[in-house]
Amino acid sequence: MITKIIMKTNFYYSEDFYGINNKNLNGDCIHIICLEGEGSFVFNEKCFHLSKNNLVVTSAPCKIKNIAAPANAKFEWFAASNKFLQGLLPVNNYSIGGSISLNINPIIPLSDNDGQRFLDDIRRIRNRMNDKDLRFYPEIMGSLCLTMIYDIFEFHAKYYGAMQHTERAGYIVSQLITLLQTGVCRTEREMSYYAKRLNVSPKYLSSTVRRMTGHSVMSYIDRYSIPILKDYLNDNRLSITQICEIMNFNTLSYFSRYCKKHLGISPQEYRKSLQPQ
């Protein structure tokens, strides 16, 4: 049986290994740990085998096929939307490099201690999923999920170390991230700009980033530009019109639509939300 709760995202928790093929998980990031026995699945047309303390992390559960496990095998897993989880992270984070390697091999072998740590993380999340009537429920859930994410970063770094990609595709992805880290996305938010800077076609850049990371180019551009936008909106010394000009938006109406798309509210409403109640 899958436990589910709806906030701005859906949270799922289950001990049913076969439940990871639930169509409702499309667009979610899933985290599976094997507690006893073994299991297997096909991911990106490759077969992977699970054993005790193996952790599976993928932002594309729809790619998991041909699931198999004996009746005595035990698993627990947690899932939430990619957008929600990515929104918890600071811009400069380990997930960018990690997502490349996990898209190739989604399994992280854990020690007994690390396996228990991860299990504790997701069980704490499970235990708070029904506290939705609390005033600070979104913040509580976000904090618990963020703890889990940083533990996963630690597990991945410990096992795989610094991942180096020398092939052209890996180089293109790393150069895109390097460009975004300069803050150029403050004024440049079109994929065509980055394709031109990297001397590749937009089609090649799009397909390469998607293949290597499982995410779109625009998702990375947004991941770096939204914190910049929030910083400006948090600065009361700047008017909405000034921010619009600084970030190179053509019109105020386009700027407002951009804010509504990525923040869920207009720039004026966002500023109002910052005021003490």
N, C-alpha and C positions, 0 to 999 in steps of 0.2 A: 504494500500500500504506500502511495506517495503522499507525503504531507505537503500542503501548499498554502501559501498566504499571499494576498495581493496588497501591495503598497503602491509605489510608483514602479515597482518591478515585481515579478513573481519570484518567490523563493521555493525551492523544492528540496526535500530531504527524503531519502529512501534507503532501504536495505535490499531492494530488489534490483539485482544486477541487470536484468533484462529491461528494467524500466528506463534505462538510459536511451532507449530507442523511441521514447515518447516524442511525438511530433511537437508537443508544446515546448520542447527544449530548444527548438530552432531559435537562434539569436542569443542563446545563453552560453555561459562558460560552465563546464561541468568538472567536478573534482571527485574522483573515485579512488578509494583505497581498498586493497584486498586484505582481509583480516585472517582468513584461513583458506586452505585449498588453492586451487588454480583457476584461471579463466583465460579466454582468448577472444580476440576480435580483429577485424580487418579495418585499417585506417589508411586513407589515401592509397588504397589498393595494396597495402602491405599488411602481413599478418603479425600481430604482437601477442606475446604471452605474459600473463600476470601471475605472480606468486605473492606470498605473504609480504606485507609492507611495501608493495609496489603501489605508487601513486600515479594516477592518470589525470592529466590536466589538458583540456582542449576547449577552445572557444568555438569549435565546429562539431558538436555531437552528431550532426546530420551525416558526417562522413564516417561514423562508426557503423560497421555492418558485420554480419555473420557472428553475432555474439554467441559464446558457448561457455558453459561452466557446469561442473557436476553439482548434484543436489546438496552435497555437504560443504560446498564453498560458501564463504561469507564475505560480503562486501557492504560498505556504506558509502553514500555519495551525497553531495550537496551541489546545487546549481542555482545561479542567479544570472540576470541579463548581463551581457558584455558591457553594455552602455553604463549600467549602474556601477559595476565593479571598476571599470576604467575611470569613471568620474570620481572615484575615491582617491586616486593616485596623484601625486605631484607630477609635473611634466617630465622631469629628468628621472626616469625610473628603470629598473632592471627588466621590466616586462617587455620592452621593445626587443632587446637581444634574446630574451628567453622565449618570446613568442615565435621567433624564427626557428629555434632548435626544437621546440615542442610541436611545431607544425610538421617537423620531419619525424621526430620520435616523441610521442606524448607521455612516455613513461619515465618516472623518476624513482629509482630504488631508494628506499629509506632504511635507516637503522631502526632497531626496536624503539629507541628513545624518540627519534624523530617521527616514527609512525604513530606513537602514542600522542605526541604533541599535536600532530595534525588531527587525529581523532578527537582530542580534547577541543580543538578549535571548532570543528564543525558541529560537535555536540553542544557546545555553548550557544552556537547560532541556532541550532534546533530548539534548544530549551527556551529561547527568547522569541521565537517566531510568533507565538500567540499573544505577545504583550502589546498588540497593536493599539490598545487604548491609551497607552502611556503618551504623555505630552511630547517626549523626546524619542519616540520610537524610531524614526528614521535615523537619527544620530546614533542611537544604540546599535542598531543593525549595521550601520555603516562602519562603526568602530570595530565590531566583532569581525566583520568581513575583512577589514583592512589588516587586522592582526593575522588572520589566516593567510592573506595574500603575501605579507612580508615573511611569514614563516616559509611559504612555498618558494619565495625568492632565495631564501637562505638554503633550503634543501637543494634547489637547482644549482646554485653557485657552488655548493659544497661538492656535489657529485660531478658536474660537468666542467666546472672552472670557467675561465674566460673563453667564450666561444669565438673562434676566429674564422671568418669566412673569406677565403681568398678568391673564390670563383667570381665571375663578373656579376652574377645576380646578387650575391651577398654584398659585393662592393657597392652596387647601386643602392641597395637598401641602406647600408651604413652611411653613404654619402648623403642620402635624402635626410636621414636623422641628423647628421652633422649640420646640414643647411638649416633645418628647423630649429636646432638648438641655438643658432645665432640670433633668433628673434625676428628673422626676415618675414615671418608669417604675420607680423603686425600689419603689414601693408600688402603682402602677396599671399593670396589664399586660393589661387587657381592652380590646378595640377599642371597646366601647360607651361607655367612659369618654371616649375621645378624640372620638368622634362627638358626644357631648353637649357637650363643651367647644367644638367647632367648629360647633355648631348645625346639624348635618346628620345624616341617618340612617346607621346602621351600613352598610346596603346601599350607599348613595351613596359613603360614605367608602371602602369596600372596592373598589368598581368604579372609582372615580376614581384611587386610588393605583395599582391594577393597570394601568389604561389609560395613565397618565402615566409610570410607571416600569418596568412589567413585573414588579414584585414585590408581595408582599402587605403589608397593614398590619402583620400579626403579625411578618413578617420584619424590619421596621424597629423594632418594639417590642423584639424579641429582640436586635437589633444594639446597642441602647442599654442594655438591662437586663443582659445577660450580663456585660459588663465590670464593672458595679457588683457583681454577684454574686461574681465572681472576686476583686475587691478585698477584699470582706468575708471571703471564705474564706482569703485570703492573710494576714489579720490574726489572728494567734494569740491576741490578747487577747480576741477574741469567740468565744463558744461557738456551736455549731451552733444551739442553741435561741435564742440572742440574735439571730443572723442571720435566723432564721425569723421572729421577731417584728418586727425592723427592716424587713424586706422585705414585711411584711404577708401572710404565708402563714397560712392558717387552721390547718393542722396540720403536724407534722413529717413525716408520711408524704407529704403533698402536696408539701412542700418537697423531699423526697428524690426524688420522681418527676420534679419539674421539673429538678433537677440532672442526673438520669440522662438525661433527654430532650435537654438542651442541652449537657451536658459529657461525656456518655457513661458517667459513673460517679457513684456516690453522693457526697454532701458529705464523708463520712468518708474515702472512698477518694481523693477529690481532695486532701484535706489530707495524707493519707499519701504521696501522690505527690510532695508538695513537700519531704518530708524527705530529707536526704542519704542516698544508698545506702551 
